[in-house]
Amino acid sequence: MNGVTPMFGTGRNYAPSPAIWGDCPINKLRDDPGEGFFIHEDWRHFTGFGATVGQATTVVAGGYKGIWDTGGTILHAPLGESNDYPGVYWPIRLSSDGTDNDEQTLIFGGAAGAGTGCAPFLFETGKKLWWEACISLGEITDAVQSRFFGLASEEAGVADFLNDNGAAIVASDTVGFKIDVTDGDALDLAFSTATTAFTAVDNTDLVPYAVSASTWYRCGMKCDGTTCFFYIEGVLVDQVTIATSGFPDSKGLTAIFAQKTHGGATSIELDVAWWRGAMRR
């Protein structure tokens, strides 16, 4: 991980969003652990998990846990196939070969089992939090794929995190961005707990947000200690108070990226150019 690059890239879709990070004391959080933490991951030290692996396989490498259900890969995107991302380092790609119910999940703080890894993020009263990722979707056809990326508890790091036949997830605490199998280009905001299903954050006409294939989007959130604000492309699209019923406040969460193929026959990819997160203690 690289903790020294506060901004990089040029133009739309590449640099971290000032609307999220403008009030984050990055240098203080990076230099003084007593103040909190700052993480910026651009994959320069991560090589992925190697060749296709089998069903329900879990591999730990480079501070991450990769989970596969029926197959797929989690590797750097091939040169020339990273959707023209301009950075020096290649994005990480979650890739399916099109087999029905193929699933790939990448979770930060890799460990062999739930409860033994890293879950540093907390939505907690009076605590400030920032998180953002730059992602690109290789396929957005309806009934072909579902996806989730954002923050989740370690219990999410299992095979079949995403339901085989719909929008459900394994019982876990989550806050982030999801695409249901029924509508491949509709990016929704949602949260859940280990005992409640997804709750959509849909208070404005800006969500669901229509996405296009092979296009970079910055998706992020920040919390001021009372409210979680959601951003897409640096624009505030919605918000929810962390005291809302079903919101996983005061739960340890970590970064997660997941996708699942539905129906088979179509290969799908989820590229992640970078992600970053911070929290003030």
C-alpha positions in Angstrom: 0.0 0.0 0.0 1.1 3.5 -0.7 0.3 6.1 2.0 1.9 9.1 0.4 -0.1 9.9 -2.7 -3.0 12.2 -1.8 -4.0 13.0 -5.4 -3.0 11.7 -8.9 -4.2 11.3 -12.4 -5.7 14.0 -14.6 -9.2 14.8 -15.7 -12.5 13.2 -15.0 -12.7 9.8 -13.4 -9.1 9.4 -12.1 -8.1 11.5 -9.1 -9.7 11.1 -5.7 -12.6 13.4 -5.3 -12.0 16.8 -3.5 -15.6 16.8 -2.3 -14.8 13.7 -0.2 -11.1 14.3 0.7 -11.0 18.1 1.0 -11.5 18.0 4.8 -9.5 14.8 5.5 -6.3 15.6 7.4 -4.3 13.0 5.4 -0.8 14.0 6.5 -1.8 14.0 10.2 -3.5 10.6 9.9 -0.6 9.1 8.0 2.0 10.4 10.3 0.4 10.0 13.7 -1.4 6.6 14.4 -2.8 8.2 17.5 -4.9 10.5 15.3 -6.3 7.7 13.1 -5.2 6.1 9.8 -5.0 6.7 6.1 -4.7 4.0 3.4 -4.2 4.5 -0.3 -4.0 1.3 -2.4 -2.8 1.6 -6.0 -1.7 -2.1 -6.3 1.9 -1.4 -6.9 2.9 -4.1 -4.4 0.1 -6.5 -5.1 0.4 -9.2 -7.8 -3.0 -10.9 -7.5 -3.7 -14.5 -6.7 -2.4 -16.4 -9.7 -4.2 -18.8 -12.0 -7.9 -19.8 -11.9 -8.7 -21.6 -8.7 -11.5 -24.0 -7.8 -14.8 -23.7 -6.1 -15.0 -22.2 -2.6 -11.3 -21.6 -2.6 -9.8 -18.9 -0.3 -6.3 -17.6 -0.9 -4.5 -15.0 1.3 -1.8 -12.8 -0.3 -0.4 -9.3 0.0 -2.7 -8.3 2.9 -5.9 -9.4 1.0 -8.1 -12.4 1.0 -9.5 -13.6 -2.4 -12.5 -15.9 -2.4 -13.7 -17.8 -5.5 -16.9 -19.7 -6.0 -16.7 -22.0 -9.1 -13.7 -20.1 -10.5 -12.3 -16.9 -12.0 -9.2 -14.8 -11.4 -8.1 -11.7 -9.4 -5.1 -10.3 -11.2 -3.7 -7.1 -12.6 -5.6 -6.1 -15.7 -3.6 -7.1 -18.9 -1.6 -4.3 -20.5 -3.8 -2.6 -23.1 -7.0 -3.9 -21.5 -7.4 -1.7 -18.5 -9.9 0.7 -20.1 -7.2 3.3 -20.8 -6.5 4.1 -17.1 -3.6 6.6 -17.2 -1.8 5.7 -14.0 1.6 4.0 -13.8 0.2 0.9 -12.1 -2.3 -1.5 -13.6 -5.7 -1.9 -12.0 -6.7 -5.1 -10.3 -9.3 -7.1 -12.2 -11.9 -9.5 -10.8 -12.7 -11.7 -13.8 -15.2 -14.5 -14.5 -15.0 -16.9 -17.4 -18.8 -16.8 -17.7 -19.7 -19.9 -15.7 -23.1 -19.6 -14.0 -22.7 -18.5 -10.4 -19.0 -17.7 -10.8 -18.1 -15.3 -8.0 -14.9 -13.4 -7.1 -14.5 -11.5 -3.9 -11.5 -9.4 -2.8 -11.4 -8.3 0.8 -8.8 -6.1 2.6 -7.1 -7.5 5.6 -6.7 -11.0 4.3 -6.9 -13.8 6.9 -7.8 -17.5 6.7 -11.1 -17.1 8.6 -13.6 -14.4 9.6 -12.6 -12.6 12.8 -8.9 -12.9 12.2 -8.2 -10.2 9.7 -8.5 -6.4 9.6 -11.8 -4.4 9.9 -10.6 -0.9 10.8 -13.5 1.2 9.6 -16.3 2.3 12.0 -19.4 4.4 11.4 -19.7 5.7 14.9 -21.2 8.8 16.5 -18.7 11.6 16.6 -16.1 9.8 14.4 -15.2 10.9 10.9 -14.6 8.5 8.1 -13.7 8.7 4.4 -13.7 6.0 1.7 -13.5 6.0 -2.1 -12.7 3.6 -5.0 -12.1 4.1 -8.7 -13.9 1.3 -10.6 -14.8 0.2 -14.1 -17.3 -2.5 -15.2 -16.6 -4.7 -18.2 -20.2 -5.9 -18.6 -23.5 -4.3 -17.6 -26.1 -6.5 -19.3 -29.3 -7.2 -17.4 -29.6 -10.7 -15.8 -25.9 -11.4 -16.3 -24.2 -10.0 -13.2 -24.5 -8.6 -9.7 -21.9 -6.6 -7.9 -21.1 -5.0 -4.5 -18.2 -2.8 -3.5 -17.7 -0.6 -0.4 -17.3 -1.6 3.2 -18.3 -4.9 4.9 -17.7 -7.0 7.9 -15.3 -9.9 7.6 -18.2 -12.3 7.5 -18.7 -11.0 4.0 -15.5 -12.6 3.0 -16.9 -16.0 2.1 -18.0 -17.9 -1.0 -21.5 -16.9 -2.1 -21.3 -13.5 -0.5 -23.6 -12.6 -3.4 -26.7 -14.7 -3.8 -26.7 -17.2 -6.7 -30.0 -16.0 -8.1 -30.7 -12.5 -7.0 -29.7 -9.4 -5.1 -29.3 -10.9 -1.6 -26.0 -11.2 0.2 -24.7 -13.4 3.0 -25.7 -12.1 6.4 -23.2 -9.4 7.1 -22.7 -5.7 7.9 -22.3 -3.6 4.7 -22.3 0.0 3.5 -21.7 0.7 -0.2 -22.6 0.4 -3.8 -24.5 -2.5 -5.5 -25.8 -3.6 -8.8 -28.6 -6.0 -8.9 -28.9 -8.9 -11.4 -32.1 -7.4 -12.8 -30.6 -4.1 -13.9 -27.0 -4.3 -14.9 -26.4 -0.5 -15.4 -28.2 0.8 -12.3 -25.7 1.6 -9.5 -27.6 1.7 -6.2 -26.6 2.7 -2.7 -27.4 0.3 0.1 -26.6 -0.9 3.6 -27.3 -4.0 5.7 -26.6 -5.7 8.9 -26.0 -9.3 9.9 -29.8 -9.5 10.7 -31.3 -7.2 8.1 -31.5 -7.3 4.3 -30.2 -4.6 2.0 -31.8 -1.2 2.6 -31.7 1.1 -0.4 -30.6 4.7 0.1 -32.9 6.4 -2.3 -33.9 9.8 -1.2 -33.0 11.7 -4.3 -33.5 11.4 -8.1 -29.7 10.9 -8.6 -29.9 7.2 -7.7 -30.0 4.6 -9.1 -27.1 6.1 -11.0 -26.8 4.9 -14.7 -23.3 3.5 -15.5 -21.7 2.6 -18.8 -19.4 -0.3 -19.5 -15.6 0.2 -19.7 -15.9 3.7 -18.0 -14.1 4.7 -14.8 -16.3 5.9 -11.9 -15.2 7.2 -8.5 -17.6 6.0 -5.9 -17.2 7.0 -2.3 -18.6 8.0 1.0 -17.7 10.1 4.1 -19.2 10.3 7.5 -19.2 13.4 9.8 -20.0 11.4 12.9 -23.7 11.7 12.3 -24.5 11.2 8.6 -23.1 9.0 5.9 -22.8 11.0 2.6 -22.5 9.1 -0.7 -20.7 10.4 -3.8 -20.4 9.3 -7.4 -17.9 11.1 -9.6 -17.4 13.7 -6.8 -21.0 14.6 -6.7 -23.1 14.1 -3.5 -25.9 11.8 -4.6 -27.6 10.9 -1.3 -27.1 10.6 2.4 -28.4 8.6 5.5 -28.0 9.1 9.2 -26.0 6.4 10.8 -28.7 6.0 13.5 -31.1 4.8 10.9 -32.6 1.4 11.6 -30.6 -1.3 9.8 -27.4 0.8 9.4 -24.3 -1.0 10.7 -23.1 1.7 13.1 -20.3 0.8 15.5 -19.5 -2.3 13.5 -15.9 -3.1 12.3 -15.8 -3.0 8.5 -13.2 -3.4 5.8 -13.0 -2.8 2.0 -14.6 -5.3 -0.2 -15.1 -5.8 -4.0 -17.3 -8.6 -5.3 -19.1 -9.8 -8.4 -21.1 -12.8 -9.5 -22.1 -14.1 -12.9 -25.8 -15.1 -13.5 -27.0 -17.2 -16.3 -23.6 -18.1 -17.6 -22.1 -17.7 -21.0 -20.9 -14.1 -20.5 -17.5 -13.2 -19.1 -17.6 -10.2 -16.7 -14.9 -8.0 -15.2 -14.7 -5.5 -12.3 -11.6 -3.4 -12.5 -10.3 -1.4 -9.4 -7.7 1.3 -10.2 -7.4 2.3 -6.6 -9.1 2.6 -3.3 -8.5 4.7 -0.2 -9.9 5.1 3.2 -9.3 7.0 6.4 -10.7 7.4 9.8 -10.2 9.9 12.6 -10.0 8.3 16.1 
